[in-house]
């Protein structure tokens, strides 16, 4: 295998038959190139779908309120539905075996400042469970806790970019921020995989917001996660029952779609999962179709190559070459060409993905790429196919008597 004369013969054979070698290599390289690009794009689409849900729990349910569009039980259309703390408690108690985490949300916007630095930020007043719904990652300090709710403390948790904006020369933890004219102590700094917008948010206790900004018990939204042990059908049945009971609680017509809206992430998650599976299946068919085409191509070329070299094989045998050495030369040459061409196809495929990556974002394809293991497996498949395609006819040709081989046209 490591005989220098053997390798010299192989490279001389490749050099003398450049067209044949290039044709063999092109077939393999093109197959790997297509395989790499197709799977790279498929992975980019999957990344896009995954990122759409990256910062929210997959089992989240959101309950929003609006205005009624239909009269019901003697009540006129156009009523504004306003949730209160008691509605959150109702959901929490009535569905306690089905609810994992639950929180209210109150939305505010304030000008926030610290020692001359200021900016406008969105603020969310929440319960402690909110951390698990948004997958908030505490970088320093802590999150809102039950003691903050009970005592209506003036404490806040700020996003990483809020700290970067306002605390240029110092750390935010333990400092006081002016939020709409009220001093709040920063008890935590968080990060969020959802991106910059999520990291420019400020969280405060829901009871503090109700006390300072209205002296009421109103909430804007109810967010929860259902029991993760529920399957898809159970999750949908739960959100349907939740919708029905909330509409009954506020005397909203069943067909009114705007007064109370319940959004279940299970629906979106399943839709994305089905789309991803379907896309992967299609890409697999196309990818393996490309590989099969490459296998057929390299097989046909190897059969032709062996037939073309029948006289050469006869001369080698007449000079005393063993059948094993003849097969080895053809086999190693086939593997070498396939391996080099496969690597070249991989490099070109990865290069194409890198070049088009900025332009694919407009088509909802994010970070297209393919694992080295997958492409290595595809290349190995072609190498094995090329080896088999070269071995079988080479083995047959090596058994032909020299005189017959020399007479071959």
Buried (B, 14 or more C-beta within 10 A) or exposed (E): EEEEEEBEBBEEBBEEBEEBBBBBBBBBBBBBBBBBBBBBBBBBBBBBBEBBBEBBBBBBBBBBBBEBBBEBEEBEEEBEBEBBBEBBEBBBEBBEEBBBBBBBBBEBEBEBBBEEEBBEBEBBBBBBBBBBBBBBEEBBBBBBBEEBBEEBBBBBBBBBBBBEBBBEEEEBBEBBBBBBEBEBEBBBBBBBEBEEEBBBBBBBBBBBBBBBBEEEBBBBBBBBBBBEEBEEEEBBEBBEBBBEBBBEBBBBBEEBEBBBBBBBBBEBBBEBEEEBEEBBEEBEEBBBEBBEBBBBBBBEBBBBBBEEBBBBBBBBBEEEBEBEBBBBBBBBBBBBBBBBBBBBBBBBBBEBBEEBBEEBEEEEBBBBBBEEEBBEEBBEBBBEBBBBBBBBBBBEBBEBEBEEBBEBE
